Amino acid sequence: METWIGSIAGILTSISMVPQLWKVIRTKEVDDLSWPMLITLIFGVALWVFYGLLHMEWPIILSNSFSFIVNCTVLTYYFLFSKK
Amino acid sequence: METWIGSIAGILTSISMVPQLWKVIRTKEVDDLSWPMLITLIFGVALWVFYGLLHMEWPIILSNSFSFIVNCTVLTYYFLFSKK
């Protein structure tokens, strides 16, 4: 059971930024987002990928690589569409 | 070394939403945020707290409890200040 809980928790936290990415693509409105939040998150998930590689733990590598890509895309949109 | 990388990764991902909370408190502007993102994240970190409790892993329990509180606060501000 515990493995299940960890897997679902990992999936939820990994995909959580997808709705935000979808909203940014749809609305092109980004000014209320915090770019320091995105940068902190990107560094964090990048380190998790590195941690996963050190332990050859594929669930950690894959879920955090996905998060890394999604968050980098949101950050790119932020700098493309930010009016401030 | 690996424990260090995991700890720093955990701290970064746990505190990542703090700059977003700070911005929301300062600006009271939330409409560009995605509430489905916040809810997905809240469920995810809640499950991580449960997972941590099952394994009595205090780093997982504490970091995700902190995330849970921060994200619930951002979600509360979202519903308080959303104009849509």
N, CA and C atoms of all chains as a GROMACS GRO file, in nm:
protein
  504
    1MET      N    1   0.084  -0.122   0.000
    1MET     CA    2   0.000   0.000   0.000
    1MET      C    3   0.087   0.127   0.000
    2GLU      N    4   0.195   0.123   0.078
    2GLU     CA    5   0.276   0.243   0.090
    2GLU      C    6   0.336   0.285  -0.043
    3THR      N    7   0.375   0.186  -0.124
    3THR     CA    8   0.434   0.218  -0.254
    3THR      C    9   0.332   0.292  -0.339
    4TRP      N   10   0.207   0.246  -0.328
    4TRP     CA   11   0.098   0.309  -0.404
    4TRP      C   12   0.085   0.457  -0.364
    5ILE      N   13   0.086   0.480  -0.231
    5ILE     CA   14   0.068   0.618  -0.181
    5ILE      C   15   0.183   0.706  -0.229
    6GLY      N   16   0.305   0.653  -0.221
    6GLY     CA   17   0.421   0.730  -0.267
    6GLY      C   18   0.414   0.757  -0.416
    7SER      N   19   0.369   0.659  -0.494
    7SER     CA   20   0.360   0.677  -0.640
    7SER      C   21   0.256   0.782  -0.676
    8ILE      N   22   0.139   0.774  -0.612
    8ILE     CA   23   0.032   0.870  -0.642
    8ILE      C   24   0.075   1.010  -0.597
    9ALA      N   25   0.138   1.018  -0.478
    9ALA     CA   26   0.188   1.148  -0.430
    9ALA      C   27   0.288   1.206  -0.528
   10GLY      N   28   0.378   1.120  -0.578
   10GLY     CA   29   0.480   1.165  -0.672
   10GLY      C   30   0.419   1.212  -0.803
   11ILE      N   31   0.319   1.138  -0.851
   11ILE     CA   32   0.253   1.176  -0.978
   11ILE      C   33   0.181   1.309  -0.961
   12LEU      N   34   0.106   1.324  -0.849
   12LEU     CA   35   0.029   1.448  -0.828
   12LEU      C   36   0.122   1.569  -0.820
   13THR      N   37   0.230   1.556  -0.742
   13THR     CA   38   0.318   1.672  -0.729
   13THR      C   39   0.392   1.700  -0.860
   14SER      N   40   0.419   1.595  -0.938
   14SER     CA   41   0.489   1.615  -1.065
   14SER      C   42   0.400   1.681  -1.168
   15ILE      N   43   0.274   1.644  -1.172
   15ILE     CA   44   0.186   1.698  -1.277
   15ILE      C   45   0.118   1.827  -1.232
   16SER      N   46   0.139   1.867  -1.107
   16SER     CA   47   0.060   1.978  -1.052
   16SER      C   48   0.076   2.108  -1.131
   17MET      N   49   0.194   2.129  -1.192
   17MET     CA   50   0.215   2.256  -1.264
   17MET      C   51   0.152   2.255  -1.404
   18VAL      N   52   0.105   2.138  -1.448
   18VAL     CA   53   0.048   2.129  -1.584
   18VAL      C   54  -0.074   2.219  -1.601
   19PRO      N   55  -0.169   2.221  -1.503
   19PRO     CA   56  -0.283   2.313  -1.518
   19PRO      C   57  -0.239   2.459  -1.527
   20GLN      N   58  -0.132   2.494  -1.455
   20GLN     CA   59  -0.081   2.633  -1.461
   20GLN      C   60  -0.022   2.660  -1.600
   21LEU      N   61   0.051   2.562  -1.653
   21LEU     CA   62   0.107   2.579  -1.787
   21LEU      C   63  -0.005   2.596  -1.889
   22TRP      N   64  -0.106   2.512  -1.877
   22TRP     CA   65  -0.221   2.518  -1.970
   22TRP      C   66  -0.287   2.656  -1.963
   23LYS      N   67  -0.304   2.709  -1.842
   23LYS     CA   68  -0.369   2.841  -1.826
   23LYS      C   69  -0.282   2.950  -1.888
   24VAL      N   70  -0.150   2.942  -1.870
   24VAL     CA   71  -0.058   3.043  -1.924
   24VAL      C   72  -0.062   3.040  -2.077
   25ILE      N   73  -0.066   2.918  -2.135
   25ILE     CA   74  -0.071   2.905  -2.281
   25ILE      C   75  -0.202   2.964  -2.334
   26ARG      N   76  -0.312   2.936  -2.264
   26ARG     CA   77  -0.445   2.980  -2.305
   26ARG      C   78  -0.460   3.133  -2.291
   27THR      N   79  -0.418   3.187  -2.177
   27THR     CA   80  -0.449   3.328  -2.148
   27THR      C   81  -0.334   3.423  -2.180
   28LYS      N   82  -0.212   3.371  -2.185
   28LYS     CA   83  -0.093   3.455  -2.207
   28LYS      C   84  -0.079   3.558  -2.093
   29GLU      N   85  -0.147   3.535  -1.980
   29GLU     CA   86  -0.141   3.625  -1.866
   29GLU      C   87  -0.051   3.562  -1.759
   30VAL      N   88   0.058   3.631  -1.725
   30VAL     CA   89   0.156   3.571  -1.634
   30VAL      C   90   0.196   3.661  -1.517
   31ASP      N   91   0.149   3.787  -1.518
   31ASP     CA   92   0.204   3.884  -1.425
   31ASP      C   93   0.181   3.852  -1.278
   32ASP      N   94   0.078   3.774  -1.245
   32ASP     CA   95   0.053   3.739  -1.104
   32ASP      C   96   0.143   3.626  -1.057
   33LEU      N   97   0.210   3.558  -1.153
   33LEU     CA   98   0.299   3.447  -1.115
   33LEU      C   99   0.427   3.503  -1.054
   34SER      N  100   0.494   3.422  -0.975
   34SER     CA  101   0.620   3.463  -0.912
   34SER      C  102   0.735   3.389  -0.979
   35TRP      N  103   0.820   3.465  -1.051
   35TRP     CA  104   0.930   3.394  -1.120
   35TRP      C  105   1.032   3.338  -1.019
   36PRO      N  106   1.051   3.403  -0.900
   36PRO     CA  107   1.141   3.337  -0.803
   36PRO      C  108   1.088   3.199  -0.761
   37MET      N  109   0.952   3.186  -0.757
   37MET     CA  110   0.894   3.055  -0.722
   37MET      C  111   0.932   2.952  -0.828
   38LEU      N  112   0.920   2.992  -0.955
   38LEU     CA  113   0.952   2.901  -1.065
   38LEU      C  114   1.100   2.862  -1.063
   39ILE      N  115   1.186   2.958  -1.038
   39ILE     CA  116   1.330   2.931  -1.040
   39ILE      C  117   1.369   2.840  -0.923
   40THR      N  118   1.309   2.866  -0.806
   40THR     CA  119   1.338   2.781  -0.689
   40THR      C  120   1.293   2.638  -0.716
   41LEU      N  121   1.175   2.627  -0.776
   41LEU     CA  122   1.119   2.495  -0.806
   41LEU      C  123   1.205   2.422  -0.909
   42ILE      N  124   1.251   2.495  -1.010
   42ILE     CA  125   1.333   2.436  -1.116
   42ILE      C  126   1.464   2.383  -1.058
   43PHE      N  127   1.528   2.462  -0.972
   43PHE     CA  128   1.653   2.415  -0.908
   43PHE      C  129   1.624   2.292  -0.822
   44GLY      N  130   1.510   2.296  -0.751
   44GLY     CA  131   1.476   2.183  -0.664
   44GLY      C  132   1.456   2.055  -0.741
   45VAL      N  133   1.374   2.060  -0.846
   45VAL     CA  134   1.348   1.936  -0.922
   45VAL      C  135   1.471   1.891  -0.999
   46ALA      N  136   1.557   1.988  -1.039
   46ALA     CA  137   1.682   1.950  -1.106
   46ALA      C  138   1.770   1.869  -1.011
   47LEU      N  139   1.775   1.915  -0.885
   47LEU     CA  140   1.854   1.842  -0.784
   47LEU      C  141   1.792   1.704  -0.758
   48TRP      N  142   1.658   1.696  -0.762
   48TRP     CA  143   1.594   1.565  -0.742
   48TRP      C  144   1.631   1.470  -0.857
   49VAL      N  145   1.641   1.525  -0.980
   49VAL     CA  146   1.683   1.440  -1.094
   49VAL      C  147   1.824   1.388  -1.068
   50PHE      N  148   1.912   1.479  -1.024
   50PHE     CA  149   2.052   1.441  -0.994
   50PHE      C  150   2.054   1.334  -0.884
   51TYR      N  151   1.974   1.355  -0.780
   51TYR     CA  152   1.963   1.259  -0.668
   51TYR      C  153   1.916   1.124  -0.721
   52GLY      N  154   1.815   1.128  -0.809
   52GLY     CA  155   1.762   1.003  -0.866
   52GLY      C  156   1.867   0.931  -0.949
   53LEU      N  157   1.948   1.008  -1.024
   53LEU     CA  158   2.054   0.947  -1.107
   53LEU      C  159   2.158   0.880  -1.018
   54LEU      N  160   2.190   0.945  -0.905
   54LEU     CA  161   2.291   0.888  -0.814
   54LEU      C  162   2.243   0.754  -0.759
   55HIS      N  163   2.110   0.742  -0.740
   55HIS     CA  164   2.054   0.618  -0.683
   55HIS      C  165   1.993   0.529  -0.790
   56MET      N  166   2.002   0.575  -0.918
   56MET     CA  167   1.936   0.504  -1.030
   56MET      C  168   1.792   0.468  -0.994
   57GLU      N  169   1.718   0.570  -0.938
   57GLU     CA  170   1.577   0.551  -0.903
   57GLU      C  171   1.492   0.615  -1.015
   58TRP      N  172   1.446   0.531  -1.106
   58TRP     CA  173   1.375   0.582  -1.224
   58TRP      C  174   1.249   0.663  -1.191
   59PRO      N  175   1.167   0.624  -1.091
   59PRO     CA  176   1.050   0.706  -1.060
   59PRO      C  177   1.088   0.851  -1.025
   60ILE      N  178   1.196   0.867  -0.948
   60ILE     CA  179   1.240   1.002  -0.910
   60ILE      C  180   1.295   1.075  -1.033
   61ILE      N  181   1.373   1.005  -1.115
   61ILE     CA  182   1.432   1.067  -1.234
   61ILE      C  183   1.323   1.113  -1.330
   62LEU      N  184   1.230   1.024  -1.360
   62LEU     CA  185   1.127   1.054  -1.462
   62LEU      C  186   1.030   1.163  -1.414
   63SER      N  187   0.979   1.150  -1.290
   63SER     CA  188   0.878   1.246  -1.243
   63SER      C  189   0.939   1.386  -1.232
   64ASN      N  190   1.063   1.395  -1.184
   64ASN     CA  191   1.124   1.527  -1.169
   64ASN      C  192   1.175   1.584  -1.301
   65SER      N  193   1.210   1.497  -1.396
   65SER     CA  194   1.248   1.546  -1.530
   65SER      C  195   1.126   1.609  -1.596
   66PHE      N  196   1.011   1.542  -1.580
   66PHE     CA  197   0.886   1.595  -1.635
   66PHE      C  198   0.855   1.731  -1.572
   67SER      N  199   0.866   1.739  -1.439
   67SER     CA  200   0.843   1.867  -1.370
   67SER      C  201   0.938   1.974  -1.420
   68PHE      N  202   1.063   1.936  -1.439
   68PHE     CA  203   1.164   2.031  -1.486
   68PHE      C  204   1.124   2.092  -1.620
   69ILE      N  205   1.080   2.007  -1.711
   69ILE     CA  206   1.041   2.054  -1.845
   69ILE      C  207   0.919   2.146  -1.835
   70VAL      N  208   0.818   2.102  -1.757
   70VAL     CA  209   0.696   2.183  -1.745
   70VAL      C  210   0.727   2.319  -1.683
   71ASN      N  211   0.807   2.319  -1.576
   71ASN     CA  212   0.837   2.445  -1.507
   71ASN      C  213   0.924   2.538  -1.591
   72CYS      N  214   1.017   2.480  -1.667
   72CYS     CA  215   1.099   2.564  -1.757
   72CYS      C  216   1.010   2.626  -1.865
   73THR      N  217   0.910   2.552  -1.911
   73THR     CA  218   0.819   2.606  -2.013
   73THR      C  219   0.737   2.721  -1.955
   74VAL      N  220   0.688   2.703  -1.832
   74VAL     CA  221   0.611   2.811  -1.767
   74VAL      C  222   0.701   2.934  -1.750
   75LEU      N  223   0.826   2.912  -1.709
   75LEU     CA  224   0.919   3.025  -1.689
   75LEU      C  225   0.946   3.096  -1.822
   76THR      N  226   0.960   3.019  -1.930
   76THR     CA  227   0.983   3.078  -2.062
   76THR      C  228   0.864   3.166  -2.100
   77TYR      N  229   0.742   3.111  -2.081
   77TYR     CA  230   0.621   3.189  -2.110
   77TYR      C  231   0.617   3.314  -2.023
   78TYR      N  232   0.662   3.300  -1.899
   78TYR     CA  233   0.660   3.416  -1.808
   78TYR      C  234   0.741   3.530  -1.869
   79PHE      N  235   0.862   3.500  -1.913
   79PHE     CA  236   0.948   3.608  -1.964
   79PHE      C  237   0.900   3.656  -2.102
   80LEU      N  238   0.831   3.567  -2.177
   80LEU     CA  239   0.778   3.608  -2.309
   80LEU      C  240   0.659   3.702  -2.292
   81PHE      N  241   0.573   3.675  -2.194
   81PHE     CA  242   0.444   3.747  -2.186
   81PHE      C  243   0.435   3.846  -2.071
   82SER      N  244   0.538   3.853  -1.986
   82SER     CA  245   0.530   3.946  -1.874
   82SER      C  246   0.530   4.090  -1.923
   83LYS      N  247   0.440   4.171  -1.875
   83LYS     CA  248   0.430   4.313  -1.920
   83LYS      C  249   0.508   4.403  -1.824
   84LYS      N  250   0.557   4.348  -1.712
   84LYS     CA  251   0.627   4.431  -1.614
   84LYS      C  252   0.776   4.432  -1.639
   85MET      N  253   2.729   1.257   0.053
   85MET     CA  254   2.698   1.363  -0.042
   85MET      C  255   2.551   1.351  -0.089
   86GLU      N  256   2.509   1.227  -0.114
   86GLU     CA  257   2.374   1.209  -0.169
   86GLU      C  258   2.267   1.260  -0.072
   87THR      N  259   2.290   1.241   0.056
   87THR     CA  260   2.191   1.286   0.154
   87THR      C  261   2.179   1.437   0.147
   88TRP      N  262   2.294   1.502   0.129
   88TRP     CA  263   2.294   1.649   0.116
   88TRP      C  264   2.209   1.693  -0.003
   89ILE      N  265   2.231   1.624  -0.117
   89ILE     CA  266   2.159   1.664  -0.240
   89ILE      C  267   2.009   1.644  -0.220
   90GLY      N  268   1.972   1.532  -0.160
   90GLY     CA  269   1.831   1.506  -0.135
   90GLY      C  270   1.772   1.608  -0.039
   91SER      N  271   1.846   1.645   0.064
   91SER     CA  272   1.794   1.743   0.162
   91SER      C  273   1.777   1.880   0.098
   92ILE      N  274   1.876   1.923   0.021
   92ILE     CA  275   1.866   2.056  -0.044
   92ILE      C  276   1.752   2.054  -0.146
   93ALA      N  277   1.740   1.944  -0.223
   93ALA     CA  278   1.631   1.932  -0.320
   93ALA      C  279   1.497   1.941  -0.248
   94GLY      N  280   1.486   1.871  -0.136
   94GLY     CA  281   1.361   1.871  -0.060
   94GLY      C  282   1.328   2.008  -0.005
   95ILE      N  283   1.430   2.077   0.046
   95ILE     CA  284   1.408   2.212   0.100
   95ILE      C  285   1.364   2.307  -0.012
   96LEU      N  286   1.434   2.302  -0.126
   96LEU     CA  287   1.400   2.393  -0.237
   96LEU      C  288   1.257   2.371  -0.286
   97THR      N  289   1.220   2.244  -0.306
   97THR     CA  290   1.085   2.219  -0.357
   97THR      C  291   0.980   2.252  -0.251
   98SER      N  292   1.015   2.237  -0.124
   98SER     CA  293   0.918   2.268  -0.018
   98SER      C  294   0.898   2.418  -0.004
   99ILE      N  295   1.003   2.495  -0.015
   99ILE     CA  296   0.989   2.640   0.007
   99ILE      C  297   0.954   2.715  -0.122
  100SER      N  298   0.948   2.642  -0.235
  100SER     CA  299   0.935   2.710  -0.365
  100SER      C  300   0.810   2.796  -0.374
  101MET      N  301   0.702   2.756  -0.306
  101MET     CA  302   0.577   2.832  -0.318
  101MET      C  303   0.576   2.957  -0.229
  102VAL      N  304   0.676   2.970  -0.141
  102VAL     CA  305   0.679   3.085  -0.049
  102VAL      C  306   0.689   3.219  -0.127
  103PRO      N  307   0.775   3.231  -0.228
  103PRO     CA  308   0.777   3.358  -0.303
  103PRO      C  309   0.643   3.389  -0.368
  104GLN      N  310   0.571   3.284  -0.412
  104GLN     CA  311   0.439   3.307  -0.472
  104GLN      C  312   0.340   3.355  -0.367
  105LEU      N  313   0.348   3.296  -0.246
  105LEU     CA  314   0.260   3.340  -0.137
  105LEU      C  315   0.290   3.485  -0.102
  106TRP      N  316   0.417   3.519  -0.095
  106TRP     CA  317   0.459   3.656  -0.062
  106TRP      C  318   0.405   3.755  -0.166
  107LYS      N  319   0.413   3.715  -0.294
  107LYS     CA  320   0.365   3.805  -0.400
  107LYS      C  321   0.213   3.823  -0.388
  108VAL      N  322   0.142   3.716  -0.361
  108VAL     CA  323  -0.005   3.721  -0.349
  108VAL      C  324  -0.045   3.811  -0.232
  109ILE      N  325   0.027   3.799  -0.120
  109ILE     CA  326  -0.004   3.882  -0.002
  109ILE      C  327   0.022   4.029  -0.034
  110ARG      N  328   0.132   4.057  -0.106
  110ARG     CA  329   0.172   4.193  -0.139
  110ARG      C  330   0.076   4.256  -0.241
  111THR      N  331   0.046   4.181  -0.347
  111THR     CA  332  -0.026   4.242  -0.459
  111THR      C  333  -0.177   4.217  -0.456
  112LYS      N  334  -0.220   4.114  -0.385
  112LYS     CA  335  -0.362   4.073  -0.381
  112LYS      C  336  -0.411   4.038  -0.523
  113GLU      N  337  -0.318   4.013  -0.618
  113GLU     CA  338  -0.352   3.977  -0.756
  113GLU      C  339  -0.333   3.825  -0.772
  114VAL      N  340  -0.440   3.755  -0.807
  114VAL     CA  341  -0.432   3.609  -0.813
  114VAL      C  342  -0.487   3.549  -0.942
  115ASP      N  343  -0.548   3.634  -1.026
  115ASP     CA  344  -0.625   3.579  -1.138
  115ASP      C  345  -0.544   3.497  -1.239
  116ASP      N  346  -0.414   3.522  -1.248
  116ASP     CA  347  -0.332   3.444  -1.343
  116ASP      C  348  -0.295   3.307  -1.285
  117LEU      N  349  -0.316   3.288  -1.156
  117LEU     CA  350  -0.283   3.159  -1.094
  117LEU      C  351  -0.386   3.055  -1.133
  118SER      N  352  -0.347   2.927  -1.129
  118SER     CA  353  -0.437   2.818  -1.164
  118SER      C  354  -0.479   2.745  -1.036
  119TRP      N  355  -0.606   2.756  -0.998
  119TRP     CA  356  -0.647   2.690  -0.874
  119TRP      C  357  -0.642   2.536  -0.888
  120PRO      N  358  -0.665   2.480  -1.011
  120PRO     CA  359  -0.646   2.334  -1.019
  120PRO      C  360  -0.501   2.292  -0.986
  121MET      N  361  -0.406   2.379  -1.022
  121MET     CA  362  -0.264   2.351  -0.990
  121MET      C  363  -0.248   2.344  -0.838
  122LEU      N  364  -0.305   2.442  -0.769
  122LEU     CA  365  -0.293   2.446  -0.623
  122LEU      C  366  -0.358   2.325  -0.558
  123ILE      N  367  -0.475   2.287  -0.607
  123ILE     CA  368  -0.547   2.174  -0.547
  123ILE      C  369  -0.471   2.043  -0.573
  124THR      N  370  -0.419   2.027  -0.695
  124THR     CA  371  -0.342   1.906  -0.726
  124THR      C  372  -0.219   1.898  -0.636
  125LEU      N  373  -0.154   2.013  -0.619
  125LEU     CA  374  -0.032   2.017  -0.536
  125LEU      C  375  -0.066   1.986  -0.390
  126ILE      N  376  -0.176   2.041  -0.342
  126ILE     CA  377  -0.218   2.019  -0.203
  126ILE      C  378  -0.247   1.872  -0.177
  127PHE      N  379  -0.319   1.808  -0.270
  127PHE     CA  380  -0.345   1.664  -0.255
  127PHE      C  381  -0.213   1.586  -0.257
  128GLY      N  382  -0.123   1.626  -0.348
  128GLY     CA  383   0.005   1.556  -0.360
  128GLY      C  384   0.087   1.565  -0.233
  129VAL      N  385   0.103   1.685  -0.179
  129VAL     CA  386   0.186   1.698  -0.058
  129VAL      C  387   0.117   1.637   0.062
  130ALA      N  388  -0.017   1.637   0.063
  130ALA     CA  389  -0.089   1.572   0.174
  130ALA      C  390  -0.060   1.422   0.172
  131LEU      N  391  -0.059   1.364   0.053
  131LEU     CA  392  -0.027   1.221   0.041
  131LEU      C  393   0.117   1.195   0.081
  132TRP      N  394   0.207   1.290   0.051
  132TRP     CA  395   0.348   1.273   0.092
  132TRP      C  396   0.359   1.276   0.245
  133VAL      N  397   0.277   1.359   0.310
  133VAL     CA  398   0.278   1.363   0.458
  133VAL      C  399   0.232   1.227   0.511
  134PHE      N  400   0.126   1.174   0.451
  134PHE     CA  401   0.073   1.042   0.491
  134PHE      C  402   0.180   0.934   0.469
  135TYR      N  403   0.246   0.940   0.354
  135TYR     CA  404   0.355   0.845   0.322
  135TYR      C  405   0.466   0.856   0.426
  136GLY      N  406   0.501   0.978   0.461
  136GLY     CA  407   0.608   1.002   0.560
  136GLY      C  408   0.569   0.947   0.696
  137LEU      N  409   0.440   0.961   0.732
  137LEU     CA  410   0.391   0.910   0.861
  137LEU      C  411   0.399   0.757   0.863
  138LEU      N  412   0.366   0.694   0.749
  138LEU     CA  413   0.370   0.547   0.742
  138LEU      C  414   0.513   0.496   0.764
  139HIS      N  415   0.611   0.576   0.715
  139HIS     CA  416   0.751   0.535   0.728
  139HIS      C  417   0.822   0.604   0.842
  140MET      N  418   0.746   0.692   0.915
  140MET     CA  419   0.805   0.774   1.022
  140MET      C  420   0.933   0.843   0.972
  141GLU      N  421   0.923   0.903   0.851
  141GLU     CA  422   1.038   0.977   0.793
  141GLU      C  423   1.014   1.127   0.816
  142TRP      N  424   1.076   1.180   0.921
  142TRP     CA  425   1.049   1.318   0.959
  142TRP      C  426   1.082   1.422   0.851
  143PRO      N  427   1.190   1.406   0.773
  143PRO     CA  428   1.215   1.504   0.667
  143PRO      C  429   1.098   1.514   0.568
  144ILE      N  430   1.039   1.399   0.533
  144ILE     CA  431   0.927   1.399   0.439
  144ILE      C  432   0.803   1.460   0.506
  145ILE      N  433   0.781   1.424   0.633
  145ILE     CA  434   0.663   1.475   0.705
  145ILE      C  435   0.671   1.627   0.720
  146LEU      N  436   0.785   1.676   0.766
  146LEU     CA  437   0.798   1.820   0.795
  146LEU      C  438   0.798   1.905   0.668
  147SER      N  439   0.875   1.864   0.566
  147SER     CA  440   0.884   1.946   0.444
  147SER      C  441   0.749   1.953   0.374
  148ASN      N  442   0.678   1.840   0.369
  148ASN     CA  443   0.549   1.841   0.298
  148ASN      C  444   0.437   1.903   0.382
  149SER      N  445   0.448   1.897   0.514
  149SER     CA  446   0.350   1.968   0.599
  149SER      C  447   0.364   2.118   0.577
  150PHE      N  448   0.487   2.163   0.570
  150PHE     CA  449   0.514   2.306   0.543
  150PHE      C  450   0.455   2.345   0.408
  151SER      N  451   0.481   2.263   0.307
  151SER     CA  452   0.426   2.290   0.173
  151SER      C  453   0.274   2.295   0.178
  152PHE      N  454   0.217   2.202   0.251
  152PHE     CA  455   0.070   2.194   0.261
  152PHE      C  456   0.013   2.325   0.316
  153ILE      N  457   0.074   2.374   0.421
  153ILE     CA  458   0.026   2.498   0.485
  153ILE      C  459   0.041   2.616   0.389
  154VAL      N  460   0.158   2.626   0.325
  154VAL     CA  461   0.183   2.738   0.233
  154VAL      C  462   0.083   2.734   0.116
  155ASN      N  463   0.065   2.615   0.058
  155ASN     CA  464  -0.024   2.604  -0.058
  155ASN      C  465  -0.170   2.628  -0.021
  156CYS      N  466  -0.211   2.582   0.098
  156CYS     CA  467  -0.349   2.608   0.142
  156CYS      C  468  -0.370   2.758   0.162
  157THR      N  469  -0.267   2.827   0.210
  157THR     CA  470  -0.277   2.973   0.230
  157THR      C  471  -0.289   3.043   0.095
  158VAL      N  472  -0.209   3.000  -0.003
  158VAL     CA  473  -0.218   3.061  -0.137
  158VAL      C  474  -0.358   3.035  -0.194
  159LEU      N  475  -0.411   2.914  -0.176
  159LEU     CA  476  -0.544   2.881  -0.229
  159LEU      C  477  -0.651   2.966  -0.162
  160THR      N  478  -0.637   2.989  -0.032
  160THR     CA  479  -0.732   3.073   0.041
  160THR      C  480  -0.730   3.215  -0.015
  161TYR      N  481  -0.609   3.268  -0.034
  161TYR     CA  482  -0.596   3.402  -0.091
  161TYR      C  483  -0.656   3.405  -0.231
  162TYR      N  484  -0.639   3.294  -0.305
  162TYR     CA  485  -0.693   3.289  -0.441
  162TYR      C  486  -0.844   3.313  -0.437
  163PHE      N  487  -0.913   3.238  -0.350
  163PHE     CA  488  -1.059   3.250  -0.347
  163PHE      C  489  -1.103   3.383  -0.284
  164LEU      N  490  -1.019   3.439  -0.196
  164LEU     CA  491  -1.053   3.570  -0.136
  164LEU      C  492  -1.039   3.684  -0.238
  165PHE      N  493  -0.936   3.677  -0.323
  165PHE     CA  494  -0.904   3.794  -0.408
  165PHE      C  495  -0.934   3.774  -0.556
  166SER      N  496  -0.980   3.654  -0.593
  166SER     CA  497  -1.008   3.630  -0.735
  166SER      C  498  -1.126   3.717  -0.780
  167LYS      N  499  -1.110   3.785  -0.890
  167LYS     CA  500  -1.218   3.874  -0.940
  167LYS      C  501  -1.306   3.800  -1.041
  168LYS      N  502  -1.262   3.678  -1.081
  168LYS     CA  503  -1.340   3.606  -1.186
  168LYS      C  504  -1.444   3.517  -1.120
   0.00000   0.00000   0.00000
